Amino acid sequence: MTLVSPTRSTDTAANEPLLAYTVSTSPDPLKASPENPQAPEEKGELQIVGSRHSGTPADVQWIKVKVPAGPMSPDLATDLAKITPRISLSGWSVRLDSAAKEFVFSPSAGHAPIGADTGFTIQLSEIPVNRKVGTSPITITESSRTGSSAFQPRSTTFNLGKFPADFYLRNLICTPLVIDNGGEVTLTWERSANATYELLYGDTNLDVTKDSSKKITNVKSDTTFYLRGTTGDASNPVVRILSAQVSVKKPDLEIGNLIVHGTTRLNGAATTKNLTVDGTANLTGATTTKNLTVNTANTLHVRTIEGSGAYGSLAIGGRLTLSTEGREVNVASKFTVAGTTQLNGATTTKNLTVDPGADGYLWLKTGRLDTAAGTNLNAYGTVGIFKNSSQTLHSNYISSGFRETTYRANGAGFLTVVMTCLYFTSNTGWRELNAYFSASVTTGGVNHAISVPQVAYSGSPQPKNQMSVPVAKGDTVKVSLTNTRLPGGEGAGYFSVYWTPLGGGPNLTQAAAADLPATEEEEVLETFYSEEEVAGVAADPGAEPAAG
């Protein structure tokens, strides 16, 4: 009688049996009875060995063995009443529950303890084997508990195959059994022709249906070979697996965890993902490691750490301290810091680039920003200035018209113009949706302009726009605000003009007419409205506010 390794399934971990079970058959494998109903049935035997692996005994009320019976492929027996059941435990009895197709084994008392030293055997003999080739599920269910907990049923299932009468797969032999690293072995076996066969080892799966031997070369580690034979109906096939193993001298190893309590000597190149050494590790040759962890109570003493390969890198998870004054750190390529960087001493950089992405910015939290004499501070985009001492030059509501004001800068600074749309509508066909309030700032011969829609769709974000323009000391700066409302259009906006002096210098002052060059153009005054009047326009789009 040979031990088989049937496919096994169990309930969830909470319902997994407290006892461990192994199943074997005689003959091995079981043979299906002849398909001719006049021919006598094949006889088979099922042996179940049970044990308790834990030192704590388990109380058992009963053990049930469910055997499928009938004429179909998944059935094991033709008639359960012809089976002879036995159990080796003293004081236990057995009965057949024909309706449930189960043999029920139970002690004479209400329950019995089964400990680590109480192994037992269940035998089902004289089984009239079904006439169909296929796989049959044998379910073992126990009612058990530990301590004073409640009894509960716990199940496990073994799938046993019934093979054709002329099927055989046997005598898998590996020659030799021990080889040098990189050597070869020859596998031989005996098999019938009415099945398909596969040889499996490592990540390899070979079709050997037409073979009875196979040479395997370049074996570098201890290897287990599995020979799998499959036959029967594709809807319910039967599978038999044999195994053989070869041992390799000085093998290549791939393991999950390696714990070394003594000295470990690596004479050649060594590559490791995780290495924990409780004792002394002397690495006298080249050593490559993916992760190296030093416990917090210890120190890693290294003279030189360098990356290797095209993408070599050095990653330090804690603090890197250069303890000797004058030591330098030179980074010739990209240097990325994902966390806070604190520079307590003087810092010199040739070029400093702030990521232009949406979240990139340079923040001077305290102190000041100085530029040396003869250097330039260049801004190629919009410059936003926020300072508590900024001066509001003018702010008002604007519905239509034109306004132009000229100022003279008694000191250098920034002029900021902010425009906001106040009118919303759900009528997407109105023409004023294509009309804009606009503002322009001219200084030093350069004109800067922004605009904002007169009207926005209801539910959309409130349209805003702003610009900051640098103004040199002594220059004039002309601010123009304009809006041409389309016929029948509605809309209301708000504008603000701010002056932010640099270095705490004097504010911007409006230039007198005598200070400005003569112009033949006549200024067209802007139409302004008060806040209450604009609110009335928003409430009644058809109303025309009074000019202010």
C-alpha positions as CSV (number, residue, x, y, z in Angstrom):
1,M,0.0,0.0,0.0
2,T,1.4,3.4,-1.1
3,L,0.7,6.8,0.4
4,V,-1.0,9.1,-2.1
5,S,-1.1,12.9,-2.1
6,P,-4.7,13.7,-3.1
7,T,-5.9,17.2,-3.7
8,R,-7.1,18.5,-0.3
9,S,-9.4,21.4,0.6
10,T,-10.5,22.6,4.0
11,D,-12.9,25.1,5.5
12,T,-11.7,28.5,6.6
13,A,-9.0,28.6,9.3
14,A,-11.6,29.0,12.1
15,N,-13.3,25.7,10.9
16,E,-10.1,23.8,10.0
17,P,-10.1,20.3,11.7
18,L,-8.2,20.0,15.0
19,L,-7.0,16.6,13.9
20,A,-4.6,15.9,11.0
21,Y,-5.6,13.3,8.4
22,T,-3.7,11.4,5.7
23,V,-5.3,9.1,3.1
24,S,-4.0,6.1,1.3
25,T,-5.6,3.5,-1.0
26,S,-5.1,-0.2,-2.0
27,P,-4.5,-0.8,-4.8
28,D,-2.5,2.4,-5.6
29,P,-4.0,3.9,-7.6
30,L,-7.6,2.7,-7.4
31,K,-8.9,0.9,-10.6
32,A,-12.3,1.7,-11.9
33,S,-14.5,-1.4,-12.4
34,P,-15.0,-2.6,-16.0
35,E,-17.6,-0.7,-17.9
36,N,-19.4,-4.0,-18.8
37,P,-22.1,-4.3,-16.1
38,Q,-21.8,-8.1,-16.3
39,A,-18.2,-8.1,-15.2
40,P,-17.5,-8.3,-11.5
41,E,-16.6,-5.0,-9.7
42,E,-13.1,-4.1,-8.7
43,K,-12.5,-4.0,-4.9
44,G,-10.6,-1.3,-3.2
45,E,-9.7,-0.2,0.3
46,L,-9.4,3.3,1.8
47,Q,-7.3,3.9,4.9
48,I,-7.4,7.2,6.9
49,V,-4.8,7.9,9.5
50,G,-5.8,10.6,12.1
51,S,-3.6,12.3,14.8
52,R,-3.4,15.4,17.0
53,H,-0.2,17.4,16.4
54,S,-0.7,19.9,19.2
55,G,0.1,19.0,22.8
56,T,-3.3,20.1,23.9
57,P,-5.9,17.3,23.5
58,A,-9.0,17.8,21.3
59,D,-12.4,16.5,22.5
60,V,-14.2,14.7,19.6
61,Q,-17.9,13.8,19.5
62,W,-17.9,12.0,16.2
63,I,-16.0,11.6,12.9
64,K,-17.9,11.3,9.6
65,V,-16.5,10.0,6.3
66,K,-18.6,10.9,3.3
67,V,-18.2,8.6,0.3
68,P,-20.0,9.5,-2.9
69,A,-21.9,6.4,-4.3
70,G,-23.7,5.9,-7.5
71,P,-23.1,5.3,-11.3
72,M,-21.6,8.7,-12.1
73,S,-17.9,9.6,-12.7
74,P,-17.5,11.5,-9.3
75,D,-18.9,8.5,-7.4
76,L,-16.4,6.2,-5.7
77,A,-18.5,3.2,-4.8
78,T,-21.6,1.5,-6.4
79,D,-23.1,0.4,-3.0
80,L,-22.1,1.7,0.4
81,A,-23.8,-1.2,2.2
82,K,-21.1,-3.6,0.8
83,I,-18.3,-1.6,2.4
84,T,-16.7,-2.9,5.7
85,P,-15.9,0.0,8.0
86,R,-13.5,-0.2,11.0
87,I,-11.8,2.2,13.5
88,S,-8.8,1.4,15.7
89,L,-10.0,3.4,18.7
90,S,-11.2,1.3,21.7
91,G,-14.8,2.0,22.7
92,W,-15.8,3.6,19.4
93,S,-18.5,2.3,17.1
94,V,-19.5,2.9,13.5
95,R,-22.8,3.1,11.6
96,L,-23.8,3.9,8.1
97,D,-26.1,6.9,7.4
98,S,-27.4,5.8,4.0
99,A,-29.3,9.1,3.4
100,A,-26.2,11.2,3.9
101,K,-23.9,8.6,2.4
102,E,-21.6,8.9,5.5
103,F,-20.0,6.4,7.8
104,V,-20.3,7.9,11.4
105,F,-17.7,6.9,14.0
106,S,-18.4,7.9,17.6
107,P,-17.2,7.0,21.1
108,S,-19.4,5.2,23.6
109,A,-19.3,8.3,25.9
110,G,-20.6,11.7,24.7
111,H,-17.1,12.6,23.5
112,A,-13.5,11.4,23.8
113,P,-10.1,13.2,24.0
114,I,-7.5,12.6,21.3
115,G,-4.0,13.8,22.2
116,A,-0.6,13.9,20.6
117,D,0.0,10.2,21.6
118,T,-3.4,9.0,20.4
119,G,-3.1,8.1,16.7
120,F,-5.8,6.0,15.1
121,T,-6.8,4.4,11.8
122,I,-10.1,4.3,9.9
123,Q,-10.5,1.5,7.3
124,L,-13.1,1.2,4.6
125,S,-12.6,-2.2,3.0
126,E,-14.3,-4.2,0.2
127,I,-15.3,-1.0,-1.6
128,P,-17.1,-1.9,-4.8
129,V,-15.4,0.7,-7.1
130,N,-17.6,2.6,-9.5
131,R,-17.3,1.8,-13.2
132,K,-16.5,5.3,-14.4
133,V,-13.0,6.8,-14.6
134,G,-12.8,10.1,-12.7
135,T,-12.0,11.9,-9.4
136,S,-14.1,11.3,-6.3
137,P,-14.3,13.7,-3.3
138,I,-13.9,12.1,0.1
139,T,-15.0,14.5,2.9
140,I,-13.9,13.9,6.5
141,T,-15.9,16.0,9.1
142,E,-15.2,16.0,12.8
143,S,-17.2,17.6,15.7
144,S,-14.5,18.8,18.0
145,R,-13.4,21.4,20.5
146,T,-10.5,22.4,22.8
147,G,-11.0,23.2,26.4
148,S,-14.5,24.2,27.4
149,S,-15.5,25.8,24.0
150,A,-18.5,24.7,22.1
151,F,-18.3,21.7,19.7
152,Q,-18.4,22.6,16.1
153,P,-18.1,20.7,12.8
154,R,-14.8,21.0,10.9
155,S,-14.3,19.5,7.5
156,T,-11.5,18.6,5.0
157,T,-11.9,16.9,1.6
158,F,-9.5,14.6,-0.3
159,N,-10.0,14.0,-4.0
160,L,-9.2,10.3,-5.0
161,G,-8.8,9.1,-8.6
162,K,-10.3,6.0,-10.2
163,F,-8.0,5.1,-13.1
164,P,-8.6,2.8,-16.2
165,A,-7.7,-0.8,-15.6
166,D,-4.7,-0.7,-18.0
167,F,-3.3,2.6,-16.6
168,Y,0.1,2.6,-14.8
169,L,2.7,5.1,-13.8
170,R,5.5,3.8,-11.6
171,N,9.2,3.6,-10.9
172,L,10.4,7.2,-11.4
173,I,14.2,6.9,-10.9
174,C,16.8,9.7,-10.9
175,T,20.3,8.8,-11.8
176,P,22.7,9.7,-10.2
177,L,21.2,10.9,-6.9
178,V,24.1,13.3,-6.1
179,I,25.9,15.5,-8.7
180,D,28.3,18.4,-8.9
181,N,27.0,22.0,-9.3
182,G,26.1,22.3,-13.0
183,G,25.9,18.6,-13.6
184,E,23.2,16.5,-15.3
185,V,20.8,13.7,-14.3
186,T,18.7,11.2,-16.2
187,L,15.2,10.4,-15.2
188,T,13.5,7.2,-16.2
189,W,10.0,5.8,-15.5
190,E,7.4,3.3,-16.6
191,R,4.0,4.4,-17.9
192,S,1.0,3.3,-20.0
193,A,0.1,4.8,-23.3
194,N,-3.4,5.9,-22.4
195,A,-2.5,9.2,-20.7
196,T,-0.7,12.5,-21.1
197,Y,2.5,13.1,-19.0
198,E,4.3,16.2,-17.8
199,L,7.7,16.6,-16.1
200,L,7.8,19.6,-13.7
201,Y,10.7,21.1,-11.8
202,G,11.4,24.7,-10.7
203,D,9.7,26.9,-13.3
204,T,9.9,24.3,-16.0
205,N,7.0,22.2,-17.4
206,L,8.0,19.7,-20.1
207,D,5.6,17.5,-22.2
208,V,6.9,14.0,-21.9
209,T,3.8,12.1,-23.2
210,K,5.8,10.2,-25.7
211,D,8.9,9.7,-23.5
212,S,9.9,7.2,-20.8
213,S,13.2,9.0,-19.9
214,K,14.6,12.5,-19.9
215,K,18.1,14.0,-19.5
216,I,18.3,17.3,-17.5
217,T,21.5,19.3,-17.7
218,N,23.0,22.3,-15.9
219,V,21.4,21.5,-12.5
220,K,22.8,24.0,-9.9
221,S,20.7,23.3,-6.8
222,D,18.8,20.5,-5.0
223,T,15.8,19.8,-7.2
224,T,12.6,17.8,-6.9
225,F,11.2,16.4,-10.1
226,Y,7.5,15.7,-10.4
227,L,6.1,13.4,-13.1
228,R,2.3,14.0,-13.6
229,G,0.1,11.6,-15.5
230,T,-3.5,12.7,-16.5
231,T,-6.2,10.5,-18.0
232,G,-10.0,10.1,-18.2
233,D,-12.7,12.5,-19.3
234,A,-11.6,16.1,-19.6
235,S,-14.6,17.2,-17.5
236,N,-13.5,15.0,-14.6
237,P,-9.9,13.8,-15.2
238,V,-7.8,11.7,-12.8
239,V,-4.2,12.7,-12.0
240,R,-1.3,10.7,-10.6
241,I,2.0,12.3,-9.5
242,L,5.4,10.7,-8.8
243,S,8.4,12.5,-7.5
244,A,12.2,12.1,-7.3
245,Q,15.0,14.3,-6.0
246,V,18.6,15.0,-6.8
247,S,21.1,16.6,-4.4
248,V,23.8,19.0,-5.7
249,K,27.3,19.5,-4.1
250,K,27.9,23.2,-3.2
251,P,24.5,24.2,-4.7
252,D,23.3,27.6,-5.7
253,L,20.9,28.7,-3.0
254,E,17.7,30.8,-3.2
255,I,16.1,31.1,0.2
256,G,13.6,33.4,2.0
257,N,15.6,34.1,5.3
258,L,19.2,33.3,6.3
259,I,20.1,33.8,10.0
260,V,23.9,33.4,10.7
261,H,24.9,33.1,14.4
262,G,28.5,32.5,13.8
263,T,31.2,33.6,11.3
264,T,30.2,33.7,7.6
265,R,32.9,33.7,5.0
266,L,32.2,34.9,1.5
267,N,35.1,34.1,-0.7
268,G,33.6,35.3,-3.9
269,A,31.1,37.9,-5.1
270,A,28.0,37.9,-2.9
271,T,24.6,39.3,-3.7
272,T,21.9,39.6,-1.0
273,K,18.5,41.3,-0.7
274,N,18.3,41.2,3.2
275,L,21.2,40.0,5.4
276,T,21.0,39.9,9.2
277,V,24.2,38.9,11.1
278,D,24.1,38.4,14.9
279,G,27.8,37.6,15.1
280,T,30.9,38.6,13.1
281,A,30.8,38.8,9.3
282,N,34.1,39.2,7.5
283,L,33.7,40.1,3.8
284,T,37.2,39.7,2.2
285,G,36.0,39.8,-1.4
286,A,33.7,41.9,-3.5
287,T,30.2,42.0,-1.8
288,T,27.0,43.3,-3.4
289,T,23.9,43.8,-1.3
290,K,20.5,45.3,-2.2
291,N,19.5,46.2,1.4
292,L,21.9,46.5,4.4
293,T,20.4,47.4,7.8
294,V,22.4,48.3,10.9
295,N,20.6,48.1,14.2
296,T,20.1,51.4,16.0
297,A,22.5,50.4,18.8
298,N,25.3,49.6,16.4
299,T,27.5,51.6,14.0
300,L,28.4,50.9,10.3
301,H,32.0,51.8,9.7
302,V,32.7,52.3,6.0
303,R,35.6,54.1,4.4
304,T,34.0,54.6,1.0
305,I,30.4,54.1,-0.2
306,E,29.7,54.4,-3.9
307,G,27.1,53.4,-6.4
308,S,27.8,51.1,-9.3
309,G,26.4,50.5,-12.7
310,A,24.5,52.9,-15.0
311,Y,22.1,53.9,-12.2
312,G,24.1,53.4,-9.0
313,S,22.6,55.2,-6.0
314,L,23.2,55.8,-2.3
315,A,20.1,56.0,0.0
316,I,20.4,56.9,3.7
317,G,17.2,56.5,5.8
318,G,18.5,58.3,8.9
319,R,21.0,61.1,9.6
320,L,24.3,61.6,7.6
321,T,26.8,63.5,9.7
322,L,30.2,64.7,8.5
323,S,31.9,64.8,11.9
324,T,35.2,66.4,10.7
325,E,35.3,70.1,9.8
326,G,36.3,70.7,6.2
327,R,34.9,67.5,4.8
328,E,33.1,68.0,1.5
329,V,30.2,66.4,-0.2
330,N,30.3,66.7,-4.0
331,V,27.3,65.8,-6.1
332,A,28.0,65.8,-9.8
333,S,24.5,64.8,-10.9
334,K,20.9,65.3,-9.7
335,F,20.4,65.7,-6.0
336,T,16.8,65.2,-4.7
337,V,15.6,65.8,-1.2
338,A,12.0,64.7,-0.5
339,G,11.9,66.1,3.1
340,T,12.9,69.2,5.0
341,T,16.4,70.5,4.3
342,Q,18.0,72.8,6.9
343,L,21.1,74.8,6.0
344,N,22.5,76.3,9.2
345,G,25.7,77.8,7.6
346,A,26.6,79.8,4.6
347,T,25.4,78.2,1.4
348,T,26.7,78.9,-2.1
349,T,25.1,77.6,-5.2
350,K,25.8,78.2,-8.9
351,N,22.3,77.6,-10.1
352,L,19.1,77.1,-8.1
353,T,16.0,75.9,-10.0
354,V,12.6,75.6,-8.4
355,D,10.4,72.9,-10.0
356,P,8.0,74.9,-12.2
357,G,5.1,72.5,-11.4
358,A,1.9,73.5,-9.7
359,D,3.4,73.0,-6.2
360,G,6.9,74.4,-6.8
361,Y,7.8,77.6,-5.0
362,L,10.7,79.3,-3.1
363,W,9.6,80.4,0.3
364,L,11.7,82.9,2.4
365,K,10.1,82.2,5.8
366,T,12.3,84.7,7.8
367,G,15.3,86.9,7.1
368,R,15.7,88.7,3.8
369,L,16.7,88.2,0.2
370,D,19.8,90.2,-0.9
371,T,21.5,90.7,-4.2
372,A,25.1,91.8,-4.4
373,A,26.1,95.1,-6.1
374,G,26.2,94.8,-9.8
375,T,23.9,91.8,-10.0
376,N,20.4,91.5,-11.4
377,L,17.1,90.2,-10.2
378,N,15.3,89.0,-13.3
379,A,11.6,88.0,-13.5
380,Y,10.5,86.5,-16.8
381,G,6.9,85.9,-15.7
382,T,4.2,87.4,-13.5
383,V,5.6,88.6,-10.1
384,G,3.3,88.5,-7.2
385,I,4.1,90.8,-4.2
386,F,2.4,90.5,-0.9
387,K,3.4,93.1,1.7
388,N,1.5,94.5,4.7
389,S,2.6,98.1,3.8
390,S,1.2,98.0,0.2
391,Q,-0.9,101.0,-0.8
392,T,-4.3,100.7,-2.4
393,L,-4.3,103.4,-5.1
394,H,-7.8,102.8,-6.4
395,S,-10.6,100.3,-6.4
396,N,-14.2,100.4,-7.6
397,Y,-16.9,98.6,-9.6
398,I,-16.8,99.0,-13.3
399,S,-19.6,98.4,-15.8
400,S,-18.6,100.3,-18.9
401,G,-16.3,103.2,-20.0
402,F,-12.7,104.0,-19.9
403,R,-10.3,105.3,-17.2
404,E,-6.7,106.2,-17.4
405,T,-4.5,107.4,-14.6
406,T,-0.7,108.2,-14.6
407,Y,1.5,107.9,-11.6
408,R,5.1,108.9,-10.8
409,A,7.3,106.5,-8.9
410,N,9.3,108.3,-6.1
411,G,10.9,105.0,-5.4
412,A,11.2,101.5,-7.0
413,G,8.3,99.1,-6.5
414,F,5.6,96.9,-8.0
415,L,2.2,98.0,-9.3
416,T,-0.4,95.3,-9.0
417,V,-3.8,95.2,-10.8
418,V,-6.6,92.8,-9.8
419,M,-9.8,92.3,-11.9
420,T,-12.8,90.2,-10.8
421,C,-16.0,89.3,-12.7
422,L,-19.2,89.8,-10.6
423,Y,-22.0,88.9,-13.0
424,F,-23.2,85.3,-13.6
425,T,-25.9,84.1,-16.0
426,S,-27.3,80.8,-17.1
427,N,-28.1,82.1,-20.7
428,T,-25.2,80.8,-22.7
429,G,-26.4,82.6,-25.9
430,W,-25.8,86.1,-24.6
431,R,-23.3,88.1,-26.6
432,E,-21.7,89.6,-23.5
433,L,-20.1,86.2,-22.7
434,N,-17.5,87.1,-25.4
435,A,-16.9,90.6,-24.0
436,Y,-14.1,91.4,-21.4
437,F,-13.0,94.0,-19.0
438,S,-9.4,94.8,-19.7
439,A,-6.5,96.6,-18.0
440,S,-3.1,97.7,-19.2
441,V,-0.1,99.1,-17.4
442,T,2.6,101.0,-19.4
443,T,6.0,101.9,-17.9
444,G,9.5,102.2,-19.3
445,G,8.0,101.9,-22.8
446,V,6.6,98.4,-22.1
447,N,2.9,97.6,-22.1
448,H,1.4,94.9,-19.9
449,A,-2.3,93.8,-20.2
450,I,-4.8,91.5,-18.6
451,S,-8.6,90.9,-19.0
452,V,-11.5,89.2,-17.3
453,P,-14.9,88.2,-18.8
454,Q,-17.9,90.5,-18.2
455,V,-20.2,87.6,-17.5
456,A,-19.6,84.0,-16.5
457,Y,-21.8,80.9,-16.5
458,S,-23.7,80.1,-13.3
459,G,-22.0,77.4,-11.3
460,S,-18.5,78.1,-12.7
461,P,-15.6,79.4,-10.6
462,Q,-15.5,83.2,-10.3
463,P,-13.2,84.6,-13.0
464,K,-10.3,86.6,-11.7
465,N,-7.0,87.9,-13.2
466,Q,-4.1,89.9,-11.9
467,M,-0.6,91.1,-12.8
468,S,2.3,92.7,-11.0
469,V,4.6,95.1,-13.0
470,P,8.0,96.3,-11.8
471,V,8.4,100.1,-11.8
472,A,11.8,101.8,-11.6
473,K,12.4,104.9,-9.4
474,G,11.6,108.1,-11.2
475,D,9.6,106.4,-14.0
476,T,5.9,107.1,-14.8
477,V,3.4,104.4,-15.0
478,K,0.1,104.7,-16.9
479,V,-2.9,102.5,-15.7
480,S,-5.7,102.1,-18.2
481,L,-9.0,100.4,-17.4
482,T,-11.6,99.9,-20.1
483,N,-14.8,98.1,-20.9
484,T,-17.1,98.3,-24.0
485,R,-20.4,96.7,-23.2
486,L,-22.1,95.1,-26.1
487,P,-25.6,96.3,-27.1
488,G,-28.2,94.8,-24.7
489,G,-25.4,93.3,-22.6
490,E,-25.2,93.0,-18.8
491,G,-22.2,92.7,-16.6
492,A,-20.4,94.0,-13.5
493,G,-16.8,93.8,-12.4
494,Y,-14.5,95.0,-9.7
495,F,-10.9,96.3,-10.0
496,S,-8.2,97.2,-7.5
497,V,-4.8,98.9,-8.1
498,Y,-2.0,98.4,-5.5
499,W,1.5,99.8,-5.0
500,T,4.1,97.9,-3.1
501,P,7.4,99.8,-2.6
502,L,10.7,98.0,-2.4
503,G,12.9,98.4,0.6
504,G,10.3,100.4,2.5
505,G,10.7,103.4,0.1
506,P,8.2,106.2,-0.8
507,N,4.8,105.3,-2.2
508,L,3.6,106.0,-5.7
509,T,2.0,109.4,-6.2
510,Q,-0.4,110.5,-8.9
511,A,1.4,112.7,-11.4
512,A,0.1,116.2,-12.0
513,A,-1.0,117.2,-15.5
514,A,1.8,119.7,-15.7
515,D,4.4,116.9,-15.2
516,L,3.1,114.9,-18.2
517,P,3.8,115.4,-21.9
518,A,1.0,117.1,-23.8
519,T,-1.5,114.9,-25.5
520,E,-4.2,115.6,-28.0
521,E,-6.3,112.6,-27.0
522,E,-9.3,113.4,-24.8
523,E,-9.7,111.1,-21.8
524,V,-13.0,109.2,-21.8
525,L,-14.2,108.9,-18.2
526,E,-15.1,105.6,-16.8
527,T,-18.7,104.8,-15.6
528,F,-18.5,103.6,-11.9
529,Y,-21.3,102.2,-9.7
530,S,-21.6,101.8,-6.0
531,E,-21.8,98.4,-4.4
532,E,-25.5,98.7,-3.7
533,E,-26.3,99.6,-7.3
534,V,-24.3,96.6,-8.6
535,A,-26.2,94.3,-6.2
536,G,-29.4,95.6,-7.8
537,V,-28.1,94.8,-11.3
538,A,-27.3,91.2,-10.1
539,A,-30.9,90.9,-8.7
540,D,-32.6,92.4,-11.8
541,P,-30.4,91.9,-15.0
542,G,-32.8,94.1,-17.0
543,A,-32.3,97.1,-14.7
544,E,-29.8,99.9,-15.7
545,P,-27.9,101.3,-12.7
546,A,-27.5,105.0,-12.3
547,A,-24.1,106.4,-13.3
548,G,-21.9,107.4,-10.4
